């Protein structure tokens, strides 16, 4: 018999597998759950197991397998009269049928789920069903272009929002606002849709949601910006969503990303990328059997092929889209759904009234039956008690006389025997008391001797400890004073080094004012900037209590801003990005790293920004089994080979970078990637030795 704890253990393993290897984890979860079905378990647990298998197949878009196992779960939920389980069954059944385009069946399942969750008092589950109903009416309204159905979807999603706000369920509110934004987009109210997506994003930020919880929001923001003509911003959001969805292998979400990227690149007149993403979306969606999404992908591909003049392919996809769209929904189906929903509401009200009336009648009948049965039992018990009392009284009178005589004789005999026994027990008790007293006195004398010995030993030990504590206190006070003096001396040392470097910088600046040779002037200024880079580190050391650590993020920010100002780049017209994992690093690493950063930033400011593009500079320091330092600009780009070929001799800056890299036991590489990317690898062995 499997227990609830074993069931929880299986679920925990499934969650860990899902986080690490999503698709593989789903298959392993299915295999594990199928194996557990061979064991004996309660009906409710077996129903939950079948439901978990169906849900795993649904996440893999294997809808036929999901329906097969879901029907098995319903059988056990009904057998155990599990209202919550029946609600879960109908909710997942509605979602499967919505994906298959069976909208009328989906409506009936969602309405049944509402009834079961309402009876079992599960407001959070009721809100989930309302959210699913909103998506269903959104799908129907989108395929048939019926505004009334889209507006009904808004009504359902607002009911879900009201419940989740009342019960403070922020995770479900995120999904509600996403669904509301999607429906507003179908009504061409794109500004209101974007507002809903931003609300969902703000809730995720507030509750610090996991990265995968942002994928749908990013995708829908990208789609919304597409519809408002802001295609480059849309691509940025869509790429964020795509990276997360590829990581977690979410097939349906990846299809949405590809489809929306197709639209973005098509509108930006980049047909090759547009068709590439469109065909990727088609390949994935045809395997998933998601009918509404397949219809949307076909529509997007038809428009894209038409925009590049390939009208034969555009026509093929348009025909496929129309065939699938016609099979999804007809006007007769829409009317049938409305009628079914109306009949369901009436039937539900009648059934509830009948149930209430039947319960009252049954309650009254049961009360009457119990009262009658109770009266009969009381009368029977009273009659039996009266008869038994009479019999006992008669027998007692007969036996009473005999018993009195026998008791009198026995009493006299037992009295004499008891007196003799008591006298013997008293003698034995006195003997034992004397023995116990003698043993207690002996034990007490022994304990007193031990206590006196321990007292003398502890007293001598306390004298020794007091002397040692006094010595330790004196030594600690001296060490503390020496530490404070050493810290003060180190701060003074760093201050003086900083002042000396400032004097050198000033002398170099004065010298540069007298130079007329441009190359000599640039060399002196470069030397001045290197001196100021070293001075900035010593300034940070004496201004803080940490004498061996430097806040590298603040240092890099100050250094970059100082050089930008020196080369005449205003901060408003310059994109500067600084990404740092470990903010505090050892001064032995910070000093050469600062000089390398000074050379690379100076080189970028001097040579990278000659075009009309807005200047961009990224500084990154990551701690991944050692430090990885990156400097990237958006200039024309230089490879390591080009960098080494220029000139017969390397410049002082290049030689300085190479020398400092060797000092750090590091190696670097230059990559031409949307500009120049310099990447320096500092091994962890150097950090430990430093």
C-alpha positions as CSV (number, residue, x, y, z in Angstrom):
1,X,0.0,0.0,0.0
2,X,1.6,3.3,-1.1
3,X,1.4,6.1,1.5
4,X,0.8,9.8,1.0
5,X,4.5,10.4,2.0
6,X,5.6,8.1,-0.8
7,X,3.4,10.0,-3.2
8,X,5.0,13.3,-2.0
9,X,8.4,11.8,-2.6
10,X,7.6,10.8,-6.2
11,X,6.3,14.4,-6.8
12,X,9.5,15.9,-5.3
13,X,11.7,13.8,-7.5
14,X,9.5,14.8,-10.5
15,X,9.9,18.5,-9.7
16,X,13.7,18.2,-9.4
17,X,13.9,16.4,-12.8
18,X,11.7,19.0,-14.4
19,X,13.9,21.8,-13.3
20,X,17.1,20.2,-14.6
21,X,16.0,18.4,-17.9
22,X,12.5,19.5,-18.8
23,X,11.6,17.2,-21.7
24,X,13.7,14.2,-20.4
25,X,12.2,14.8,-16.9
26,X,8.6,14.6,-18.2
27,X,9.3,11.2,-19.8
28,X,11.1,9.9,-16.7
29,X,8.2,11.2,-14.6
30,X,5.7,9.3,-16.8
31,X,7.7,6.1,-16.5
32,X,8.0,6.5,-12.7
33,X,4.3,7.1,-12.3
34,X,3.4,4.1,-14.5
35,X,5.7,1.9,-12.3
36,X,3.9,3.1,-9.1
37,X,0.5,2.0,-10.5
38,X,1.6,-1.6,-10.0
39,X,1.5,-1.1,-6.3
40,X,-1.5,-1.2,-4.0
41,X,-2.8,2.3,-3.2
42,X,-6.1,4.1,-2.2
43,X,-8.5,5.0,-5.0
44,X,-7.8,8.8,-4.5
45,X,-4.0,8.3,-4.7
46,X,-4.4,6.1,-7.8
47,X,-6.7,8.7,-9.4
48,X,-4.1,11.4,-8.7
49,X,-1.4,9.2,-10.3
50,X,-3.4,8.8,-13.5
51,X,-4.0,12.5,-13.5
52,X,-0.3,13.3,-13.1
53,X,0.5,11.0,-16.1
54,X,-2.1,12.8,-18.2
55,X,-0.8,16.2,-17.2
56,X,2.7,15.2,-18.1
57,X,1.5,14.0,-21.6
58,X,-0.4,17.3,-22.0
59,X,2.8,19.3,-21.3
60,X,4.5,17.3,-24.0
61,X,1.6,18.2,-26.4
62,X,0.7,14.5,-26.7
63,X,-3.0,15.1,-26.4
64,X,-4.4,11.7,-27.3
65,X,-2.3,10.0,-24.6
66,X,-3.3,12.7,-22.1
67,X,-7.0,12.0,-22.8
68,X,-6.5,8.2,-22.4
69,X,-5.0,8.4,-18.9
70,X,-7.3,11.3,-17.8
71,X,-10.3,9.1,-18.3
72,X,-8.8,6.5,-16.0
73,X,-8.4,9.1,-13.3
74,X,-12.1,10.1,-13.5
75,X,-13.1,6.5,-12.8
76,X,-11.2,6.5,-9.4
77,X,-12.3,10.0,-8.5
78,X,-15.9,9.1,-8.9
79,X,-15.4,5.9,-7.0
80,X,-13.9,7.8,-4.1
81,X,-16.4,10.8,-4.5
82,X,-13.4,13.1,-4.7
83,X,-14.9,16.5,-5.6
84,X,-11.5,18.2,-5.9
85,X,-10.2,15.4,-8.1
86,X,-13.2,15.6,-10.4
87,X,-12.7,19.4,-10.6
88,X,-9.1,18.8,-11.7
89,X,-10.2,16.2,-14.2
90,X,-12.7,18.5,-15.9
91,X,-10.2,21.4,-15.9
92,X,-7.5,19.5,-17.7
93,X,-10.1,17.9,-20.0
94,X,-11.3,21.4,-21.0
95,X,-7.7,22.5,-21.7
96,X,-7.0,19.4,-23.9
97,X,-10.2,19.9,-25.9
98,X,-9.5,23.6,-26.3
99,X,-6.1,22.7,-27.8
100,X,-7.8,20.3,-30.2
101,X,-10.4,22.9,-31.3
102,X,-13.3,21.1,-29.6
103,X,-14.7,24.3,-28.1
104,X,-18.2,23.1,-27.2
105,X,-16.9,20.1,-25.2
106,X,-14.3,22.4,-23.5
107,X,-17.1,24.7,-22.3
108,X,-19.0,21.8,-20.7
109,X,-15.9,20.5,-18.9
110,X,-15.0,23.9,-17.6
111,X,-18.5,24.5,-16.3
112,X,-18.4,21.1,-14.5
113,X,-15.1,22.0,-12.9
114,X,-16.6,25.2,-11.6
115,X,-19.4,23.2,-10.0
116,X,-17.1,20.8,-8.3
117,X,-14.6,23.4,-7.0
118,X,-17.5,25.6,-5.7
119,X,-18.9,22.6,-3.8
120,X,-15.5,21.8,-2.3
121,X,-14.9,25.5,-1.4
122,X,-11.7,26.0,-3.5
123,X,-11.6,29.7,-4.6
124,X,-8.1,29.5,-6.1
125,X,-9.2,26.6,-8.3
126,X,-12.4,28.4,-9.3
127,X,-10.2,31.4,-10.3
128,X,-8.1,29.1,-12.5
129,X,-11.2,27.8,-14.3
130,X,-12.4,31.3,-15.0
131,X,-9.0,32.1,-16.4
132,X,-9.2,29.0,-18.7
133,X,-12.8,30.0,-19.8
134,X,-11.4,33.4,-20.7
135,X,-8.8,31.8,-22.9
136,X,-11.4,29.5,-24.5
137,X,-13.7,32.4,-25.4
138,X,-10.6,34.3,-26.7
139,X,-9.8,31.4,-29.0
140,X,-13.4,31.2,-30.2
141,X,-13.6,35.0,-30.8
142,X,-10.3,35.1,-32.6
143,X,-11.2,32.2,-35.0
144,X,-14.7,33.5,-35.7
145,X,-13.9,37.2,-35.3
146,X,-16.9,37.5,-32.9
147,X,-16.5,40.5,-30.6
148,X,-19.2,39.3,-28.2
149,X,-17.1,36.2,-27.4
150,X,-14.0,38.2,-26.7
151,X,-15.9,40.5,-24.4
152,X,-17.3,37.4,-22.6
153,X,-13.7,36.3,-22.2
154,X,-12.9,39.7,-20.5
155,X,-15.8,39.1,-18.1
156,X,-14.4,35.7,-17.1
157,X,-10.8,36.9,-16.6
158,X,-12.0,39.8,-14.4
159,X,-13.9,37.3,-12.2
160,X,-10.6,35.4,-11.8
161,X,-8.8,38.7,-11.0
162,X,-11.4,39.6,-8.3
163,X,-11.0,36.2,-6.6
164,X,-7.2,36.2,-6.7
165,X,-7.1,39.8,-5.3
166,X,-9.5,38.9,-2.5
167,X,-7.5,35.8,-1.5
168,X,-4.1,37.4,-2.2
169,X,-2.8,34.9,-4.8
170,X,-0.2,36.9,-6.8
171,X,1.1,33.9,-8.9
172,X,-2.4,33.5,-10.5
173,X,-2.8,37.2,-10.9
174,X,0.2,37.2,-13.3
175,X,-1.6,34.8,-15.6
176,X,-4.9,36.7,-15.3
177,X,-3.3,39.9,-16.5
178,X,-1.5,38.2,-19.3
179,X,-4.8,36.7,-20.6
180,X,-6.6,40.0,-20.2
181,X,-3.9,41.7,-22.2
182,X,-4.1,39.1,-25.0
183,X,-7.9,39.6,-25.3
184,X,-7.5,43.4,-25.4
185,X,-5.1,42.9,-28.3
186,X,-7.7,40.8,-30.2
187,X,-10.0,43.8,-29.7
188,X,-7.3,46.1,-31.2
189,X,-6.9,47.9,-27.9
190,X,-3.1,47.5,-27.9
191,X,-2.3,50.2,-25.3
192,X,-4.6,48.5,-22.7
193,X,-3.0,45.2,-23.6
194,X,0.5,46.5,-23.0
195,X,-0.7,48.0,-19.6
196,X,-1.9,44.5,-18.5
197,X,1.4,42.9,-19.5
198,X,3.4,45.5,-17.5
199,X,1.2,44.8,-14.5
200,X,2.0,41.1,-14.7
201,X,5.7,42.0,-15.0
202,X,5.5,44.2,-11.9
203,X,3.9,41.4,-9.9
204,X,6.6,39.0,-10.9
205,X,9.3,41.5,-9.9
206,X,7.6,42.0,-6.5
207,X,7.3,38.4,-5.6
208,X,10.8,37.6,-7.1
209,X,9.5,35.0,-9.5
210,X,11.7,32.4,-11.2
211,X,13.2,33.2,-14.6
212,X,10.8,30.8,-16.4
213,X,7.8,32.7,-15.1
214,X,8.8,35.7,-17.3
215,X,8.7,33.9,-20.7
216,X,5.0,34.4,-21.5
217,X,5.2,38.1,-20.4
218,X,8.2,38.8,-22.6
219,X,6.7,37.0,-25.6
220,X,3.4,38.9,-25.3
221,X,5.1,42.3,-24.8
222,X,7.1,41.5,-28.0
223,X,3.9,40.7,-29.9
224,X,2.2,43.8,-28.6
225,X,5.1,46.0,-29.7
226,X,5.0,44.4,-33.1
227,X,1.4,45.4,-33.4
228,X,2.3,49.0,-32.5
229,X,5.1,49.1,-35.0
230,X,8.0,49.1,-32.5
231,X,9.7,46.1,-34.1
232,X,13.3,46.5,-32.7
233,X,12.0,46.7,-29.1
234,X,9.8,43.7,-29.8
235,X,12.8,41.6,-31.0
236,X,14.6,42.4,-27.7
237,X,11.7,41.1,-25.6
238,X,11.1,38.1,-27.9
239,X,14.8,37.0,-27.8
240,X,14.6,37.1,-24.0
241,X,11.6,34.8,-24.0
242,X,13.1,32.5,-26.6
243,X,16.3,32.0,-24.6
244,X,14.3,30.9,-21.6
245,X,11.9,28.7,-23.5
246,X,14.8,26.9,-25.3
247,X,16.5,26.4,-22.0
248,X,13.3,24.8,-20.5
249,X,12.2,23.1,-23.8
250,X,8.7,24.6,-23.8
251,X,7.5,23.7,-27.3
252,X,4.3,25.7,-27.5
253,X,6.0,28.9,-26.1
254,X,8.9,28.4,-28.6
255,X,6.4,28.3,-31.4
256,X,4.9,31.6,-30.2
257,X,8.3,33.2,-30.1
258,X,9.3,32.1,-33.6
259,X,5.9,33.2,-35.0
260,X,6.3,36.7,-33.5
261,X,9.9,37.0,-34.6
262,X,8.8,36.2,-38.1
263,X,6.4,39.2,-38.0
264,X,9.2,41.5,-36.6
265,X,11.8,40.7,-39.2
266,X,9.2,40.7,-42.0
267,X,8.2,44.3,-41.1
268,X,11.9,45.3,-40.8
269,X,12.4,44.1,-44.4
270,X,14.6,41.2,-43.4
271,X,12.9,38.3,-45.3
272,X,15.6,35.7,-44.8
273,X,15.4,35.8,-41.0
274,X,11.6,36.1,-41.1
275,X,11.2,33.0,-43.3
276,X,13.8,31.1,-41.2
277,X,11.8,31.7,-38.0
278,X,8.5,31.1,-39.7
279,X,9.5,27.6,-40.9
280,X,10.9,26.7,-37.5
281,X,7.5,27.6,-36.0
282,X,5.7,25.5,-38.6
283,X,7.9,22.4,-37.9
284,X,7.3,22.5,-34.2
285,X,3.6,23.3,-34.3
286,X,2.7,20.6,-36.7
287,X,4.2,18.1,-34.4
288,X,2.3,19.5,-31.3
289,X,-1.2,19.1,-32.9
290,X,-2.3,22.4,-31.3
291,X,-4.9,23.4,-33.8
292,X,-5.5,27.2,-32.9
293,X,-1.7,27.8,-32.8
294,X,-1.1,25.9,-36.0
295,X,-3.8,28.1,-37.7
296,X,-2.0,31.3,-36.4
297,X,1.4,30.1,-37.7
298,X,0.0,29.3,-41.2
299,X,-1.5,32.8,-41.3
300,X,1.8,34.4,-40.5
301,X,3.7,32.3,-43.0
302,X,1.2,33.2,-45.8
303,X,1.7,36.9,-45.1
304,X,5.5,36.6,-45.0
305,X,5.7,34.7,-48.3
306,X,3.4,37.1,-49.9
307,X,5.5,40.0,-48.8
308,X,8.6,38.6,-50.6
309,X,6.6,37.7,-53.8
310,X,6.4,34.0,-53.3
311,X,2.7,33.9,-53.9
312,X,2.5,30.1,-54.6
313,X,3.7,29.2,-51.1
314,X,1.6,32.1,-49.6
315,X,-1.4,30.6,-51.3
316,X,-0.6,27.1,-50.0
317,X,-0.4,28.2,-46.4
318,X,-3.5,30.4,-46.7
319,X,-5.4,27.3,-47.9
320,X,-4.1,25.2,-45.0
321,X,-5.1,28.0,-42.6
322,X,-8.6,28.3,-43.9
323,X,-9.2,24.6,-43.9
324,X,-8.0,24.3,-40.3
325,X,-9.9,27.5,-39.3
326,X,-13.2,26.2,-40.8
327,X,-12.8,22.9,-38.8
328,X,-12.2,24.7,-35.5
329,X,-15.4,26.7,-35.3
330,X,-18.6,27.4,-37.2
331,X,-21.5,29.7,-36.4
332,X,-23.7,26.7,-35.5
333,X,-21.1,25.5,-33.0
334,X,-21.1,29.0,-31.4
335,X,-24.8,29.0,-31.0
336,X,-24.8,25.4,-29.7
337,X,-22.2,26.5,-27.1
338,X,-24.3,29.4,-26.0
339,X,-27.3,27.1,-25.7
340,X,-25.4,24.5,-23.8
341,X,-24.1,27.1,-21.4
342,X,-27.5,28.4,-20.8
343,X,-29.0,25.0,-20.3
344,X,-26.1,24.2,-18.0
345,X,-26.8,27.2,-15.7
346,X,-30.5,26.3,-15.5
347,X,-29.8,22.7,-14.9
348,X,-27.2,23.5,-12.2
349,X,-29.7,25.8,-10.4
350,X,-32.4,23.1,-10.6
351,X,-30.1,20.4,-9.4
352,X,-28.9,22.5,-6.5
353,X,-32.5,23.3,-5.5
354,X,-33.4,19.6,-5.7
355,X,-30.4,18.6,-3.7
356,X,-31.2,21.2,-1.0
357,X,-34.9,20.1,-0.8
358,X,-34.0,16.4,-0.8
359,X,-31.5,17.0,2.0
360,X,-34.1,18.8,4.1
361,X,-36.7,16.0,3.6
362,X,-34.1,13.3,4.3
363,X,-32.9,15.3,7.4
364,X,-36.5,15.5,8.7
365,X,-37.1,11.8,8.1
366,X,-33.9,10.8,9.7
367,X,-34.6,12.9,12.8
368,X,-38.1,11.4,13.2
369,X,-36.7,7.9,12.7
370,X,-34.0,8.5,15.3
371,X,-36.4,10.0,17.8
372,X,-38.8,7.0,17.5
373,X,-36.0,4.5,17.8
374,X,-34.6,6.3,20.8
375,X,-37.9,6.2,22.6
376,X,-38.4,2.5,22.0
377,X,-34.9,1.7,23.2
378,X,-35.4,3.8,26.4
379,X,-38.7,2.0,27.2
380,X,-37.1,-1.4,26.6
381,X,-34.1,-0.5,28.8
382,X,-36.3,0.8,31.6
383,X,-38.4,-2.5,31.6
384,X,-35.4,-4.7,31.7
385,X,-33.8,-2.6,34.5
386,X,-37.0,-2.9,36.6
387,X,-37.2,-6.7,36.2
388,X,-33.5,-7.1,36.9
389,X,-33.8,-4.9,40.0
390,X,-36.6,-7.1,41.4
391,X,-34.7,-10.3,40.9
392,X,-31.5,-9.0,42.4
393,X,-33.4,-7.7,45.5
394,X,-35.0,-11.1,46.1
395,X,-31.8,-13.0,45.8
396,X,-30.0,-10.5,48.0
397,X,-32.4,-11.1,50.9
398,X,-31.8,-14.9,50.8
399,X,-28.1,-14.7,50.5
400,X,-27.7,-11.9,53.0
401,X,-28.3,-14.0,56.1
402,X,-25.9,-16.8,55.0
403,X,-23.2,-14.3,54.1
404,X,-23.4,-12.5,57.4
405,X,-22.7,-15.7,59.4
406,X,-19.9,-16.8,57.2
407,X,-18.4,-13.3,57.1
408,X,-18.5,-13.1,60.9
409,X,-16.5,-16.4,61.3
410,X,-14.0,-15.5,58.6
411,X,-13.6,-12.0,60.1
412,X,-12.6,-13.3,63.5
413,X,-10.1,-15.9,62.0
414,X,-8.6,-13.4,59.6
415,X,-8.3,-10.8,62.3
416,X,-6.0,-13.0,64.4
417,X,-3.9,-14.1,61.4
418,X,-3.5,-10.4,60.3
419,X,-2.4,-9.3,63.7
420,X,0.4,-12.0,63.8
421,X,1.5,-11.1,60.2
422,X,1.6,-7.4,61.0
423,X,3.8,-7.9,64.0
424,X,6.3,-10.0,61.9
425,X,6.3,-7.3,59.1
426,X,7.0,-4.6,61.7
427,X,10.0,-6.5,63.0
428,X,11.4,-7.0,59.5
429,X,10.8,-3.3,58.6
430,X,12.8,-2.2,61.6
431,X,15.7,-4.4,60.8
432,X,15.8,-3.1,57.2
433,X,15.6,0.5,58.4
434,X,18.6,0.0,60.6
435,X,20.6,-1.6,57.7
436,X,19.6,1.3,55.4
437,X,20.7,3.9,57.9
438,X,24.1,2.3,58.4
439,X,24.7,2.1,54.6
440,X,23.5,5.7,54.1
441,X,25.9,7.0,56.8
442,X,28.8,5.2,55.1
443,X,27.8,6.6,51.7
444,X,27.4,10.1,53.0
445,X,30.9,10.0,54.6
446,X,32.3,8.9,51.2
447,X,30.5,11.7,49.3
448,X,31.7,14.3,51.8
449,X,35.3,13.2,51.3
450,X,34.9,13.4,47.5
451,X,33.3,16.9,47.6
452,X,36.1,18.2,49.9
453,X,38.8,16.9,47.4
454,X,36.9,18.4,44.4
455,X,36.5,21.8,46.2
456,X,40.3,22.0,46.8
457,X,41.1,20.9,43.2
458,X,38.6,23.4,41.7
459,X,39.9,26.3,43.9
460,X,43.5,25.7,42.7
461,X,42.3,25.5,39.1
462,X,40.4,28.7,39.4
463,X,43.5,30.5,40.7
464,X,45.5,29.3,37.6
465,X,42.7,30.2,35.2
466,X,42.4,33.7,36.7
467,X,46.1,34.3,36.1
468,X,45.9,33.0,32.5
469,X,42.8,35.1,31.8
470,X,44.6,38.2,33.0
471,X,47.6,37.4,30.7
472,X,45.3,36.7,27.7
473,X,43.3,40.0,28.3
474,X,46.5,42.0,28.4
475,X,47.9,40.3,25.3
476,X,44.5,40.8,23.4
477,X,44.5,44.5,24.3
478,X,48.0,44.9,23.0
479,X,47.2,43.1,19.8
480,X,44.1,45.2,19.3
481,X,46.1,48.4,19.7
482,X,48.8,47.2,17.3
483,X,46.1,46.2,14.8
484,X,44.5,49.7,15.0
485,X,47.9,51.3,14.6
486,X,48.7,49.1,11.6
487,X,45.4,49.9,9.9
488,X,46.0,53.6,10.5
489,X,49.5,53.3,9.1
490,X,48.2,51.4,6.0
491,X,45.6,54.1,5.4
492,X,48.3,56.8,5.7
493,X,50.5,54.8,3.3
494,X,47.8,54.5,0.7
495,X,47.0,58.2,1.2
496,X,50.6,59.2,0.6
497,X,50.9,56.9,-2.4
498,X,47.8,58.5,-3.8
499,X,49.1,62.0,-3.2
500,X,52.5,61.1,-4.8
501,X,50.7,59.7,-7.8
502,X,48.6,62.8,-8.0
503,X,51.8,64.9,-7.9
504,X,53.2,62.8,-10.8
505,X,50.0,63.2,-12.7
506,X,50.1,67.0,-12.2
507,X,53.8,67.1,-13.3
508,X,52.9,65.1,-16.5
509,X,50.0,67.5,-17.1
510,X,52.2,70.5,-16.8
511,X,54.8,68.9,-19.0
512,X,52.1,68.1,-21.6
513,X,51.2,71.8,-21.8
514,X,54.7,72.6,-23.0
515,X,54.8,69.9,-25.7
516,X,54.1,70.7,-29.3
517,X,54.8,67.3,-30.8
518,X,51.3,65.6,-31.0
519,X,52.8,62.0,-30.5
520,X,54.8,63.1,-27.5
521,X,51.7,64.9,-26.1
522,X,49.6,61.8,-26.5
523,X,52.2,59.6,-24.9
524,X,52.5,61.9,-21.9
525,X,48.7,62.0,-21.5
526,X,48.5,58.2,-21.7
527,X,51.1,58.0,-19.0
528,X,49.0,60.5,-16.9
529,X,45.9,58.4,-17.3
530,X,47.7,55.3,-16.2
531,X,49.0,57.1,-13.1
532,X,45.5,58.3,-12.4
533,X,44.1,54.7,-12.8
534,X,46.6,53.5,-10.1
535,X,45.9,56.6,-7.9
536,X,42.1,55.8,-8.0
537,X,42.7,52.4,-6.4
538,X,44.8,53.8,-3.5
539,X,42.2,56.5,-3.0
540,X,39.5,53.8,-2.5
541,X,41.7,51.8,-0.2
542,X,42.4,54.6,2.3
543,X,38.7,55.8,2.2
544,X,37.4,52.4,3.5
545,X,38.2,50.1,6.4
546,X,39.0,47.3,4.0
547,X,42.8,47.7,3.3
548,X,43.2,44.7,1.0
549,X,39.9,44.8,-0.9
550,X,38.6,47.2,-3.6
551,X,35.0,47.7,-4.8
552,X,35.8,46.9,-8.4
553,X,32.3,47.9,-9.7
554,X,32.6,51.5,-8.3
555,X,36.2,51.7,-9.4
556,X,35.4,50.7,-13.0
557,X,32.5,53.1,-13.1
558,X,34.7,56.0,-11.9
559,X,37.5,55.1,-14.3
560,X,35.2,54.9,-17.3
561,X,33.4,58.1,-16.5
562,X,36.8,59.9,-15.9
563,X,38.2,58.7,-19.3
564,X,34.9,59.5,-21.1
565,X,35.1,63.1,-19.7
566,X,38.8,63.3,-20.7
567,X,38.0,62.3,-24.3
568,X,34.9,64.6,-24.6
569,X,32.1,62.0,-24.5
570,X,29.0,63.3,-22.7
571,X,27.3,60.6,-20.5
572,X,23.9,61.4,-22.0
573,X,25.1,60.4,-25.5
574,X,27.0,57.3,-24.4
575,X,25.7,53.8,-23.5
576,X,27.9,52.5,-20.6
577,X,27.1,49.0,-19.1
578,X,29.0,47.6,-16.1
579,X,28.2,44.0,-15.0
580,X,30.1,42.7,-11.9
581,X,29.5,39.5,-9.9
582,X,32.0,39.8,-7.1
583,X,32.2,43.5,-6.2
584,X,35.1,43.3,-3.6
585,X,38.4,41.8,-5.0
586,X,41.9,41.7,-3.7
587,X,44.1,44.7,-4.4
588,X,46.8,42.4,-6.0
589,X,44.3,41.6,-8.7
590,X,42.6,45.1,-8.8
591,X,45.8,47.0,-9.6
592,X,46.9,45.2,-12.8
593,X,43.2,44.7,-13.8
594,X,42.6,48.5,-13.4
595,X,45.6,49.3,-15.7
596,X,44.4,46.8,-18.3
597,X,40.9,48.3,-18.1
598,X,42.4,51.8,-18.5
599,X,44.3,50.7,-21.7
600,X,41.2,49.0,-23.2
601,X,38.8,51.8,-22.4
602,X,41.2,54.4,-23.7
603,X,41.8,52.4,-26.9
604,X,38.0,52.2,-27.5
605,X,37.4,55.9,-26.9
606,X,40.2,56.8,-29.3
607,X,39.5,54.4,-32.2
608,X,36.2,52.6,-31.9
609,X,33.6,55.4,-32.3
610,X,34.4,57.0,-35.6
611,X,31.0,56.0,-37.2
612,X,27.6,57.6,-36.8
613,X,26.4,54.9,-34.4
614,X,25.7,55.8,-30.7
615,X,28.8,54.8,-28.7
616,X,28.4,51.6,-26.6
617,X,30.8,50.2,-24.0
618,X,30.3,47.1,-21.9
619,X,32.6,46.2,-18.9
620,X,32.0,42.8,-17.4
621,X,33.7,40.9,-14.5
622,X,32.3,37.4,-13.7
623,X,33.5,34.9,-11.1
624,X,33.4,31.4,-12.8
625,X,36.1,29.2,-11.4
626,X,38.3,32.3,-11.7
627,X,37.6,35.8,-13.1
628,X,36.5,36.5,-16.7
629,X,37.0,40.2,-17.5
630,X,35.4,41.5,-20.8
631,X,35.5,44.9,-22.5
632,X,33.3,45.2,-25.6
633,X,32.6,48.2,-27.9
634,X,30.4,48.6,-31.0
635,X,33.2,49.9,-33.2
636,X,34.4,48.4,-36.5
637,X,36.0,45.5,-34.7
638,X,39.5,44.1,-34.4
639,X,40.6,40.5,-34.3
640,X,43.6,39.2,-32.3
641,X,45.5,38.6,-35.6
642,X,44.9,42.2,-36.8
643,X,45.9,43.5,-33.3
644,X,49.2,41.7,-33.5
645,X,50.0,42.7,-37.1
646,X,49.7,46.4,-36.7
647,X,53.2,48.1,-36.9
648,X,56.6,46.5,-36.7
649,X,56.7,46.9,-32.9
650,X,53.9,46.6,-30.4
651,X,52.8,49.8,-28.8
652,X,53.5,50.4,-25.2
653,X,49.8,49.8,-24.3
654,X,49.8,46.4,-26.0
655,X,53.0,45.4,-24.3
656,X,51.6,46.7,-21.0
657,X,48.5,44.5,-21.4
658,X,50.5,41.5,-22.3
659,X,52.9,42.0,-19.3
660,X,50.0,42.6,-16.8
661,X,48.2,39.5,-18.1
662,X,51.4,37.4,-17.5
663,X,51.6,39.0,-14.0
664,X,48.1,37.6,-13.3
665,X,48.9,34.2,-14.8
666,X,46.1,35.1,-17.3
667,X,45.5,34.8,-21.0
668,X,43.3,36.9,-23.2
669,X,41.6,36.8,-26.6
670,X,40.2,39.3,-29.0
671,X,36.9,38.6,-30.8
672,X,35.3,40.5,-33.6
673,X,31.6,40.5,-32.4
674,X,29.5,43.5,-33.2
675,X,32.6,45.5,-32.5
676,X,35.7,44.4,-30.5
677,X,35.3,42.0,-27.6
678,X,38.4,41.7,-25.3
679,X,38.1,38.7,-22.9
680,X,40.7,38.1,-20.1
681,X,40.8,34.8,-18.2
682,X,42.3,35.0,-14.7
683,X,42.6,31.5,-13.1
684,X,41.4,30.7,-9.6
685,X,44.9,29.5,-8.7
686,X,46.2,33.0,-8.9
687,X,43.4,34.3,-6.6
688,X,44.3,31.7,-4.0
689,X,48.0,32.5,-4.1
690,X,47.2,36.2,-3.9
